[in-house]
Amino acid sequence: MPSIRIFASIIIGLSGLVLYLDKLCHNIGFQFDIPAKFAENGMGFETFVWLWAQTLSPILIIIGTFFNPYRYVYSVPLFCYLIQVYTLAFDSQDFTYAGIYSFVIVVSVFTSIELIKRYLNRTLKKEIEIAKNEISQKVKDVQK
């Protein structure tokens, strides 16, 4: 059912976009009081929202996966997480290359998956053809 797949794809897409909820809240000036135990330990609002987003994102991916989303929508959370990986790995606030890096990795991952699937399908078809020929030969031998 296409509407379920579209719904699932939206959930998967949101799982990537929710990672930037802290930045959205900051840009629009939205804020609420965080629980005291977090504030007492020096955590700010943006960090609190970021932690919630990090927790919520994989849950959304799991929920969306159950409804059979379109495969390529997984590129959204992958792209968003890779930007975070870039930022953590290079300890940088300079996002000049983060988008390029993430895009290249996402394209590489999906290209690799497609190439592996094609290789496996081709190998499976060859094995099926060999098995058909063997069965056909055995049937001919039995008929003689």
C-alpha positions in Angstrom: 0.0 0.0 0.0 1.7 3.2 -1.2 0.3 5.5 1.5 1.8 3.4 4.3 5.2 3.4 2.5 5.0 7.2 2.1 4.1 7.5 5.8 7.0 5.2 6.7 9.3 7.2 4.5 8.3 10.5 6.2 9.0 8.9 9.6 12.5 7.8 8.4 13.1 11.3 6.9 12.1 12.9 10.2 14.5 10.7 12.1 17.3 12.5 10.4 15.8 16.0 10.6 15.0 15.7 14.3 18.8 15.7 14.9 18.7 19.4 14.2 15.8 20.2 16.5 18.2 21.9 19.0 19.4 24.3 16.2 15.8 25.0 15.1 14.8 25.8 18.7 17.8 28.1 19.1 17.0 29.9 15.8 13.4 30.5 16.5 14.1 31.4 20.2 12.0 28.5 21.6 13.0 27.2 25.0 11.5 25.5 28.1 12.8 24.6 31.5 14.8 21.4 31.5 14.7 19.0 34.5 16.7 20.2 37.5 19.0 17.2 37.5 20.3 18.1 34.1 20.6 21.9 34.8 22.4 21.2 38.1 25.0 19.3 36.1 25.6 22.2 33.8 23.6 21.0 30.8 22.1 23.7 28.7 18.8 23.6 26.9 20.3 23.0 23.5 22.3 20.0 24.8 19.2 18.6 26.5 17.2 18.8 23.2 20.1 17.4 21.3 20.3 14.3 23.6 16.5 13.8 23.2 16.9 14.0 19.5 19.8 11.5 19.5 17.5 9.1 21.5 14.4 9.7 19.4 16.0 9.4 16.0 16.9 5.6 16.1 13.5 4.9 17.6 11.8 6.6 14.6 14.0 4.7 12.2 13.0 1.4 13.8 9.3 2.3 13.8 9.5 3.5 10.2 11.3 0.3 9.1 8.3 -1.8 10.2 6.1 -0.1 7.6 8.4 -0.8 4.6 9.5 2.7 3.6 11.1 3.5 0.3 14.7 2.4 0.5 16.4 5.6 -0.5 14.8 7.7 2.2 17.4 6.1 4.6 19.8 8.5 3.0 18.3 11.4 5.0 19.3 10.1 8.5 22.5 8.7 7.1 23.4 12.1 5.7 22.5 13.8 9.0 24.5 11.4 11.2 27.5 11.6 8.9 27.6 15.4 9.3 27.8 14.7 13.1 30.5 12.2 12.5 32.5 14.7 10.5 32.1 17.3 13.2 33.2 14.9 16.0 36.0 13.4 14.0 37.6 16.7 13.0 36.5 18.7 16.1 35.4 21.5 13.9 32.7 24.1 13.7 33.6 24.6 10.0 30.9 22.8 8.1 32.4 23.8 4.7 33.2 20.2 3.8 30.8 18.4 6.1 27.9 18.4 3.5 30.2 17.3 0.7 31.8 14.5 2.8 28.3 13.3 3.9 26.9 13.4 0.4 29.8 11.4 -1.1 29.6 8.8 1.7 25.8 8.4 1.3 26.2 8.0 -2.5 29.0 5.6 -2.0 27.0 3.5 0.5 24.0 3.3 -1.7 26.1 2.6 -4.8 27.9 -0.2 -3.0 24.7 -1.7 -1.9 23.2 -1.7 -5.4 26.4 -3.2 -6.9 26.5 -6.0 -4.2 22.8 -6.7 -4.8 23.3 -6.9 -8.6 26.3 -9.2 -8.1 24.4 -11.5 -5.8 21.4 -11.6 -8.1 23.6 -12.4 -11.1 25.3 -15.1 -9.1 22.0 -16.5 -7.9 20.7 -16.6 -11.5 23.8 -18.5 -12.7 23.4 -21.0 -9.9 19.7 -21.5 -10.7 20.6 -22.0 -14.4 23.2 -24.6 -13.5 20.7 -26.4 -11.3 18.1 -26.4 -14.0 20.6 -27.8 -16.5 21.6 -30.5 -14.0 18.0 -31.4 -13.3 17.2 -31.4 -17.0 20.1 -33.7 -17.7 19.1 -36.1 -15.0 15.5 -36.2 -16.3 16.9 -37.0 -19.8 19.0 -39.8 -18.3 16.0 -41.2 -16.5 13.9 -41.2 -19.6 16.5 -43.2 -21.6 
